[in-house]
Amino acid sequence: MAEAPSHFSISQQESEGWPAERIFDVRWAAAMVERALSRLGEECERRGRRRVFDMLSPCLAAERDDVSYSKFSKTLRIPEASVKRLVHQLRVRYRALLREEVGRTVEKPDEMDDELRYLSAALTAPE
């Protein structure tokens, strides 16, 4: 199966002027996120829920107020409460998978939370 293009890749033009360390950090953080999302998508596919994952995965990073549950409810033809439950379940599992991915990069478990904060900062820091 061909790999989907990265949603978090940065072009050379976008990163022009960035220090090498910043580029490395953003690429590392993006790789962690991509692996967690890929694993979540594979899990959903095995359970026959790939369409749900494809529809709702953009909600994983969105603020709750930015999610149009009613739109997804109509598209998926399920009650809005079910959409909210599915998004919540996806977010919980995504966080667990992201922790697992980051956990593979740390030497000691007590470094996990600091590394997750660093990942978040790398993806949200201003250019």
OpenMM code with the backbone's topology and positions (N, CA, C; nanometers):
from openmm import Vec3, app, unit

residues = "MET ALA GLU ALA PRO SER HIS PHE SER ILE SER GLN GLN GLU SER GLU GLY TRP PRO ALA GLU ARG ILE PHE ASP VAL ARG TRP ALA ALA ALA MET VAL GLU ARG ALA LEU SER ARG LEU GLY GLU GLU CYS GLU ARG ARG GLY ARG ARG ARG VAL PHE ASP MET LEU SER PRO CYS LEU ALA ALA GLU ARG ASP ASP VAL SER TYR SER LYS PHE SER LYS THR LEU ARG ILE PRO GLU ALA SER VAL LYS ARG LEU VAL HIS GLN LEU ARG VAL ARG TYR ARG ALA LEU LEU ARG GLU GLU VAL GLY ARG THR VAL GLU LYS PRO ASP GLU MET ASP ASP GLU LEU ARG TYR LEU SER ALA ALA LEU THR ALA PRO GLU".split()
positions = [
    Vec3(0.0850, -0.1174, 0.0000),
    Vec3(0.0000, 0.0000, 0.0000),
    Vec3(0.0896, 0.1239, 0.0000),
    Vec3(0.0600, 0.2164, -0.0853),
    Vec3(0.1383, 0.3400, -0.0946),
    Vec3(0.1121, 0.4265, 0.0271),
    Vec3(0.2137, 0.4951, 0.0692),
    Vec3(0.2007, 0.5820, 0.1855),
    Vec3(0.1376, 0.7140, 0.1446),
    Vec3(0.0472, 0.7607, 0.2266),
    Vec3(-0.0190, 0.8887, 0.1997),
    Vec3(0.0810, 1.0015, 0.2177),
    Vec3(0.0643, 1.1099, 0.1440),
    Vec3(0.1543, 1.2231, 0.1631),
    Vec3(0.1386, 1.2789, 0.3033),
    Vec3(0.2455, 1.3289, 0.3560),
    Vec3(0.2436, 1.3828, 0.4912),
    Vec3(0.1597, 1.5094, 0.4988),
    Vec3(0.0800, 1.5174, 0.6029),
    Vec3(0.0019, 1.6385, 0.6277),
    Vec3(0.0870, 1.7422, 0.7004),
    Vec3(0.2028, 1.6991, 0.7483),
    Vec3(0.2846, 1.7855, 0.8309),
    Vec3(0.4196, 1.8157, 0.7686),
    Vec3(0.4368, 1.7858, 0.6423),
    Vec3(0.5660, 1.8114, 0.5804),
    Vec3(0.5849, 1.9617, 0.5608),
    Vec3(0.7092, 2.0010, 0.5615),
    Vec3(0.7401, 2.1416, 0.5383),
    Vec3(0.8318, 2.1495, 0.4171),
    Vec3(0.8044, 2.2440, 0.3334),
    Vec3(0.8865, 2.2592, 0.2140),
    Vec3(1.0136, 2.3352, 0.2502),
    Vec3(1.1098, 2.3254, 0.1612),
    Vec3(1.2353, 2.3973, 0.1822),
    Vec3(1.2088, 2.5475, 0.1855),
    Vec3(1.1156, 2.5918, 0.1021),
    Vec3(1.0823, 2.7343, 0.0978),
    Vec3(1.0208, 2.7800, 0.2307),
    Vec3(0.9303, 2.6983, 0.2859),
    Vec3(0.8668, 2.7338, 0.4130),
    Vec3(0.9676, 2.7412, 0.5270),
    Vec3(1.0657, 2.6522, 0.5232),
    Vec3(1.1614, 2.6463, 0.6330),
    Vec3(1.2848, 2.7327, 0.6095),
    Vec3(1.2851, 2.8084, 0.5012),
    Vec3(1.3992, 2.8946, 0.4716),
    Vec3(1.4214, 2.9918, 0.5872),
    Vec3(1.5427, 2.9969, 0.6336),
    Vec3(1.5763, 3.0862, 0.7437),
    Vec3(1.5605, 3.0226, 0.8811),
    Vec3(1.5028, 2.9037, 0.8855),
    Vec3(1.4892, 2.8346, 1.0139),
    Vec3(1.6240, 2.7752, 1.0529),
    Vec3(1.6552, 2.7737, 1.1798),
    Vec3(1.7759, 2.7027, 1.2231),
    Vec3(1.7588, 2.5522, 1.1988),
    Vec3(1.8692, 2.4833, 1.1751),
    Vec3(1.8647, 2.3391, 1.1487),
    Vec3(1.7954, 2.2640, 1.2626),
    Vec3(1.8173, 2.3081, 1.3852),
    Vec3(1.7549, 2.2418, 1.5006),
    Vec3(1.6026, 2.2507, 1.4937),
    Vec3(1.5507, 2.3649, 1.4520),
    Vec3(1.4043, 2.3824, 1.4402),
    Vec3(1.3472, 2.2898, 1.3326),
    Vec3(1.4159, 2.2810, 1.2197),
    Vec3(1.3714, 2.1925, 1.1119),
    Vec3(1.3690, 2.0480, 1.1611),
    Vec3(1.4741, 2.0072, 1.2300),
    Vec3(1.4799, 1.8713, 1.2846),
    Vec3(1.3646, 1.8466, 1.3812),
    Vec3(1.3405, 1.9411, 1.4717),
    Vec3(1.2340, 1.9254, 1.5710),
    Vec3(1.0968, 1.9119, 1.5062),
    Vec3(1.0700, 1.9958, 1.4070),
    Vec3(0.9397, 1.9907, 1.3393),
    Vec3(0.9253, 1.8588, 1.2642),
    Vec3(1.0301, 1.8157, 1.1988),
    Vec3(1.0228, 1.6884, 1.1256),
    Vec3(1.0054, 1.5710, 1.2212),
    Vec3(1.0741, 1.5745, 1.3350),
    Vec3(1.0588, 1.4677, 1.4348),
    Vec3(0.9158, 1.4656, 1.4877),
    Vec3(0.8638, 1.5810, 1.5244),
    Vec3(0.7276, 1.5888, 1.5774),
    Vec3(0.6267, 1.5414, 1.4733),
    Vec3(0.6452, 1.5840, 1.3497),
    Vec3(0.5541, 1.5424, 1.2427),
    Vec3(0.5591, 1.3913, 1.2221),
    Vec3(0.6773, 1.3337, 1.2314),
    Vec3(0.6905, 1.1883, 1.2150),
    Vec3(0.6157, 1.1143, 1.3253),
    Vec3(0.6232, 1.1632, 1.4473),
    Vec3(0.5512, 1.1000, 1.5588),
    Vec3(0.4005, 1.1055, 1.5356),
    Vec3(0.3527, 1.2222, 1.4945),
    Vec3(0.2094, 1.2412, 1.4693),
    Vec3(0.1643, 1.1524, 1.3537),
    Vec3(0.2420, 1.1506, 1.2463),
    Vec3(0.2065, 1.0698, 1.1293),
    Vec3(0.1993, 0.9216, 1.1650),
    Vec3(0.2944, 0.8740, 1.2440),
    Vec3(0.2928, 0.7320, 1.2821),
    Vec3(0.1705, 0.6991, 1.3659),
    Vec3(0.1391, 0.7854, 1.4610),
    Vec3(0.0214, 0.7617, 1.5456),
    Vec3(-0.1062, 0.7633, 1.4622),
    Vec3(-0.1182, 0.8599, 1.3718),
    Vec3(-0.2370, 0.8669, 1.2853),
    Vec3(-0.2461, 0.7454, 1.1930),
    Vec3(-0.1342, 0.7039, 1.1400),
    Vec3(-0.1321, 0.5877, 1.0520),
    Vec3(-0.1775, 0.4629, 1.1268),
    Vec3(-0.1260, 0.4445, 1.2466),
    Vec3(-0.1655, 0.3284, 1.3267),
    Vec3(-0.3141, 0.3334, 1.3604),
    Vec3(-0.3638, 0.4519, 1.3944),
    Vec3(-0.5057, 0.4661, 1.4262),
    Vec3(-0.5910, 0.4336, 1.3033),
    Vec3(-0.5499, 0.4818, 1.1881),
    Vec3(-0.6214, 0.4507, 1.0647),
    Vec3(-0.6229, 0.3012, 1.0356),
    Vec3(-0.5090, 0.2357, 1.0574),
    Vec3(-0.5012, 0.0908, 1.0357),
    Vec3(-0.5924, 0.0162, 1.1325),
    Vec3(-0.5947, 0.0601, 1.2583),
    Vec3(-0.6832, -0.0029, 1.3564),
    Vec3(-0.8292, 0.0117, 1.3142),
    Vec3(-0.8652, 0.1303, 1.2712),
    Vec3(-1.0033, 0.1541, 1.2276),
    Vec3(-1.0367, 0.0689, 1.1059),
    Vec3(-0.9425, 0.0572, 1.0152),
    Vec3(-0.9656, -0.0234, 0.8954),
    Vec3(-0.9891, -0.1696, 0.9327),
    Vec3(-0.9101, -0.2227, 1.0244),
    Vec3(-0.9276, -0.3618, 1.0672),
    Vec3(-1.0653, -0.3845, 1.1294),
    Vec3(-1.1208, -0.2799, 1.1898),
    Vec3(-1.2521, -0.2916, 1.2534),
    Vec3(-1.3656, -0.2499, 1.1593),
    Vec3(-1.3319, -0.2265, 1.0328),
    Vec3(-1.4339, -0.1881, 0.9364),
    Vec3(-1.4843, -0.0459, 0.9546),
    Vec3(-1.4013, 0.0407, 1.0133),
    Vec3(-1.4405, 0.1788, 1.0427),
    Vec3(-1.3526, 0.2809, 0.9713),
    Vec3(-1.2949, 0.2422, 0.8588),
    Vec3(-1.2031, 0.3329, 0.7889),
    Vec3(-1.2736, 0.4609, 0.7443),
    Vec3(-1.3959, 0.4487, 0.6952),
    Vec3(-1.4693, 0.5674, 0.6493),
    Vec3(-1.4900, 0.6648, 0.7654),
    Vec3(-1.5233, 0.6111, 0.8813),
    Vec3(-1.5420, 0.6962, 0.9995),
    Vec3(-1.4111, 0.7666, 1.0330),
    Vec3(-1.3007, 0.6919, 1.0310),
    Vec3(-1.1702, 0.7525, 1.0584),
    Vec3(-1.1389, 0.8620, 0.9565),
    Vec3(-1.1582, 0.8316, 0.8290),
    Vec3(-1.1278, 0.9297, 0.7245),
    Vec3(-1.2101, 1.0570, 0.7414),
    Vec3(-1.3348, 1.0412, 0.7809),
    Vec3(-1.4224, 1.1575, 0.7995),
    Vec3(-1.3855, 1.2376, 0.9248),
    Vec3(-1.3571, 1.1669, 1.0338),
    Vec3(-1.3430, 1.2338, 1.1631),
    Vec3(-1.1991, 1.2636, 1.2046),
    Vec3(-1.1002, 1.2096, 1.1362),
    Vec3(-0.9615, 1.2330, 1.1780),
    Vec3(-0.9216, 1.3807, 1.1792),
    Vec3(-0.9772, 1.4667, 1.0924),
    Vec3(-0.9424, 1.6088, 1.1047),
    Vec3(-0.9854, 1.6692, 1.2392),
    Vec3(-1.0798, 1.6056, 1.3060),
    Vec3(-1.1270, 1.6553, 1.4361),
    Vec3(-1.0264, 1.6301, 1.5479),
    Vec3(-0.9302, 1.5430, 1.5243),
    Vec3(-0.8371, 1.5067, 1.6304),
    Vec3(-0.7532, 1.6250, 1.6763),
    Vec3(-0.7182, 1.7117, 1.5859),
    Vec3(-0.6355, 1.8267, 1.6208),
    Vec3(-0.7165, 1.9547, 1.6340),
    Vec3(-0.8426, 1.9490, 1.5961),
    Vec3(-0.9266, 2.0695, 1.5991),
    Vec3(-0.9749, 2.0992, 1.7404),
    Vec3(-0.9962, 2.2259, 1.7660),
    Vec3(-1.0592, 2.2647, 1.8919),
    Vec3(-1.2029, 2.2156, 1.8891),
    Vec3(-1.2542, 2.1783, 2.0030),
    Vec3(-1.3902, 2.1243, 2.0084),
    Vec3(-1.4931, 2.2204, 1.9485),
    Vec3(-1.4748, 2.3490, 1.9688),
    Vec3(-1.5691, 2.4478, 1.9156),
    Vec3(-1.5645, 2.4564, 1.7631),
    Vec3(-1.4550, 2.4111, 1.7041),
    Vec3(-1.4389, 2.4183, 1.5591),
    Vec3(-1.4972, 2.2974, 1.4858),
    Vec3(-1.5445, 2.1986, 1.5610),
    Vec3(-1.5956, 2.0760, 1.5005),
    Vec3(-1.7458, 2.0884, 1.4772),
    Vec3(-1.7874, 2.0642, 1.3543),
    Vec3(-1.9298, 2.0671, 1.3199),
    Vec3(-1.9862, 1.9255, 1.3311),
    Vec3(-2.0254, 1.8902, 1.4522),
    Vec3(-2.0779, 1.7563, 1.4752),
    Vec3(-2.2032, 1.7301, 1.3917),
    Vec3(-2.2856, 1.8328, 1.3729),
    Vec3(-2.4095, 1.8117, 1.2966),
    Vec3(-2.3786, 1.7801, 1.1501),
    Vec3(-2.2757, 1.8430, 1.0951),
    Vec3(-2.2358, 1.8142, 0.9564),
    Vec3(-2.1932, 1.6677, 0.9431),
    Vec3(-2.1101, 1.6226, 1.0368),
    Vec3(-2.0652, 1.4830, 1.0329),
    Vec3(-2.1818, 1.3876, 1.0572),
    Vec3(-2.2738, 1.4286, 1.1420),
    Vec3(-2.3921, 1.3478, 1.1706),
    Vec3(-2.4717, 1.3225, 1.0426),
    Vec3(-2.4902, 1.4264, 0.9660),
    Vec3(-2.5648, 1.4134, 0.8396),
    Vec3(-2.4877, 1.3284, 0.7385),
    Vec3(-2.3586, 1.3524, 0.7283),
    Vec3(-2.2774, 1.2788, 0.6311),
    Vec3(-2.2699, 1.1300, 0.6656),
    Vec3(-2.2495, 1.1007, 0.7940),
    Vec3(-2.2369, 0.9613, 0.8368),
    Vec3(-2.3717, 0.8945, 0.8632),
    Vec3(-2.4768, 0.9775, 0.8663),
    Vec3(-2.6132, 0.9283, 0.8922),
    Vec3(-2.6236, 0.8580, 1.0269),
    Vec3(-2.5679, 0.9243, 1.1268),
    Vec3(-2.5782, 0.8760, 1.2643),
    Vec3(-2.6115, 0.9952, 1.3529),
    Vec3(-2.6659, 0.9706, 1.4723),
    Vec3(-2.6995, 1.0824, 1.5610),
    Vec3(-2.5761, 1.1647, 1.5993),
    Vec3(-2.5981, 1.2921, 1.6241),
    Vec3(-2.4889, 1.3820, 1.6624),
    Vec3(-2.4182, 1.3324, 1.7882),
    Vec3(-2.4936, 1.2790, 1.8829),
    Vec3(-2.4332, 1.2258, 2.0058),
    Vec3(-2.3359, 1.1123, 1.9736),
    Vec3(-2.3683, 1.0328, 1.8732),
    Vec3(-2.2787, 0.9240, 1.8321),
    Vec3(-2.1509, 0.9787, 1.7696),
    Vec3(-2.1630, 1.0867, 1.6941),
    Vec3(-2.0449, 1.1504, 1.6347),
    Vec3(-1.9533, 1.2006, 1.7463),
    Vec3(-2.0110, 1.2670, 1.8455),
    Vec3(-1.9311, 1.3182, 1.9576),
    Vec3(-1.8597, 1.2043, 2.0293),
    Vec3(-1.9305, 1.0939, 2.0496),
    Vec3(-1.8712, 0.9780, 2.1163),
    Vec3(-1.7568, 0.9217, 2.0325),
    Vec3(-1.7775, 0.9087, 1.9014),
    Vec3(-1.6734, 0.8565, 1.8130),
    Vec3(-1.5501, 0.9467, 1.8114),
    Vec3(-1.5711, 1.0772, 1.8041),
    Vec3(-1.4584, 1.1713, 1.8057),
    Vec3(-1.3829, 1.1585, 1.9378),
    Vec3(-1.4568, 1.1489, 2.0471),
    Vec3(-1.3923, 1.1332, 2.1783),
    Vec3(-1.3093, 1.0046, 2.1812),
    Vec3(-1.3653, 0.8944, 2.1339),
    Vec3(-1.2932, 0.7669, 2.1331),
    Vec3(-1.1687, 0.7740, 2.0451),
    Vec3(-1.1811, 0.8375, 1.9293),
    Vec3(-1.0653, 0.8527, 1.8413),
    Vec3(-0.9568, 0.9365, 1.9078),
    Vec3(-0.9968, 1.0436, 1.9754),
    Vec3(-0.8982, 1.1294, 2.0428),
    Vec3(-0.8258, 1.0540, 2.1539),
    Vec3(-0.9005, 0.9769, 2.2311),
    Vec3(-0.8396, 0.8996, 2.3400),
    Vec3(-0.7387, 0.8001, 2.2831),
    Vec3(-0.7779, 0.7277, 2.1794),
    Vec3(-0.6884, 0.6279, 2.1209),
    Vec3(-0.5697, 0.6945, 2.0522),
    Vec3(-0.5928, 0.8061, 1.9847),
    Vec3(-0.4844, 0.8801, 1.9196),
    Vec3(-0.3805, 0.9239, 2.0229),
    Vec3(-0.4266, 0.9793, 2.1352),
    Vec3(-0.3326, 1.0213, 2.2405),
    Vec3(-0.2511, 0.9028, 2.2912),
    Vec3(-0.3169, 0.7881, 2.3087),
    Vec3(-0.2458, 0.6691, 2.3561),
    Vec3(-0.1401, 0.6249, 2.2547),
    Vec3(-0.1765, 0.6250, 2.1278),
    Vec3(-0.0809, 0.5855, 2.0239),
    Vec3(0.0333, 0.6851, 2.0118),
    Vec3(0.0036, 0.8130, 2.0266),
    Vec3(0.1082, 0.9150, 2.0220),
    Vec3(0.2044, 0.8962, 2.1390),
    Vec3(0.1506, 0.8664, 2.2565),
    Vec3(0.2358, 0.8383, 2.3729),
    Vec3(0.3259, 0.7177, 2.3447),
    Vec3(0.2696, 0.6146, 2.2823),
    Vec3(0.3501, 0.4964, 2.2494),
    Vec3(0.4629, 0.5324, 2.1537),
    Vec3(0.4312, 0.6092, 2.0515),
    Vec3(0.5335, 0.6478, 1.9537),
    Vec3(0.6434, 0.7304, 2.0197),
    Vec3(0.6046, 0.8281, 2.0984),
    Vec3(0.7044, 0.9110, 2.1674),
    Vec3(0.7806, 0.8262, 2.2684),
    Vec3(0.7118, 0.7324, 2.3316),
    Vec3(0.7762, 0.6441, 2.4290),
    Vec3(0.8906, 0.5641, 2.3704),
    Vec3(0.8843, 0.5383, 2.2426),
    Vec3(0.9929, 0.4651, 2.1761),
    Vec3(1.1183, 0.5502, 2.1601),
    Vec3(1.1055, 0.6806, 2.1808),
    Vec3(1.2192, 0.7703, 2.1589),
    Vec3(1.2850, 0.8159, 2.2884),
    Vec3(1.2266, 0.7807, 2.4018),
    Vec3(1.2834, 0.8248, 2.5293),
    Vec3(1.3493, 0.7073, 2.6005),
    Vec3(1.4498, 0.7389, 2.6802),
    Vec3(1.5197, 0.6338, 2.7533),
    Vec3(1.4452, 0.5940, 2.8796),
    Vec3(1.3858, 0.6937, 2.9471),
    Vec3(1.3176, 0.6670, 3.0739),
    Vec3(1.1720, 0.7108, 3.0640),
    Vec3(1.0812, 0.6307, 3.1198),
    Vec3(0.9384, 0.6658, 3.1141),
    Vec3(0.9059, 0.8029, 3.1730),
    Vec3(0.9833, 0.8476, 3.2710),
    Vec3(0.9527, 0.9775, 3.3323),
    Vec3(0.9874, 1.0957, 3.2405),
    Vec3(1.0477, 1.0686, 3.1256),
    Vec3(1.0770, 1.1733, 3.0273),
    Vec3(0.9602, 1.1957, 2.9307),
    Vec3(0.8615, 1.1059, 2.9370),
    Vec3(0.7515, 1.1055, 2.8403),
    Vec3(0.6758, 1.2380, 2.8347),
    Vec3(0.6304, 1.2884, 2.9480),
    Vec3(0.5494, 1.4101, 2.9471),
    Vec3(0.6272, 1.5304, 2.8942),
    Vec3(0.7547, 1.5403, 2.9319),
    Vec3(0.8370, 1.6500, 2.8795),
    Vec3(0.8512, 1.6390, 2.7276),
    Vec3(0.8687, 1.5180, 2.6795),
    Vec3(0.8859, 1.4979, 2.5354),
    Vec3(0.7564, 1.5297, 2.4601),
    Vec3(0.6424, 1.4951, 2.5188),
    Vec3(0.5138, 1.5282, 2.4560),
    Vec3(0.4916, 1.6791, 2.4517),
    Vec3(0.5308, 1.7488, 2.5577),
    Vec3(0.5208, 1.8953, 2.5570),
    Vec3(0.6127, 1.9541, 2.4496),
    Vec3(0.7306, 1.8973, 2.4361),
    Vec3(0.8260, 1.9432, 2.3357),
    Vec3(0.7700, 1.9213, 2.1946),
    Vec3(0.7060, 1.8061, 2.1741),
    Vec3(0.6434, 1.7758, 2.0455),
    Vec3(0.5370, 1.8796, 2.0136),
    Vec3(0.4531, 1.9073, 2.1095),
    Vec3(0.3461, 2.0054, 2.0896),
    Vec3(0.4035, 2.1429, 2.0579),
    Vec3(0.5056, 2.1815, 2.1308),
    Vec3(0.5685, 2.3119, 2.1078),
    Vec3(0.6321, 2.3185, 1.9692),
    Vec3(0.6922, 2.2089, 1.9260),
    Vec3(0.7567, 2.2073, 1.7941),
    Vec3(0.6550, 2.2280, 1.6824),
    Vec3(0.5349, 2.1757, 1.7011),
    Vec3(0.4329, 2.1871, 1.5968),
    Vec3(0.3547, 2.3170, 1.6028),
    Vec3(0.3600, 2.3860, 1.7163),
    Vec3(0.2804, 2.5081, 1.7296),
    Vec3(0.3636, 2.6346, 1.7381),
    Vec3(0.4949, 2.6206, 1.7489),
    Vec3(0.5805, 2.7387, 1.7624),
    Vec3(0.5734, 2.8235, 1.6358),
    Vec3(0.5754, 2.9542, 1.6520),
    Vec3(0.5738, 3.0419, 1.5340),
    Vec3(0.7009, 3.0238, 1.4520),
    Vec3(0.6849, 3.0424, 1.3218),
    Vec3(0.8006, 3.0289, 1.2327),
    Vec3(0.8799, 3.1505, 1.2429),
] * unit.nanometer
topology = app.Topology()
chain = topology.addChain("A")
for resn in residues:
    res = topology.addResidue(resn, chain)
    for name in ("N", "CA", "C"):
        topology.addAtom(name, app.Element.getBySymbol(name[0]), res)
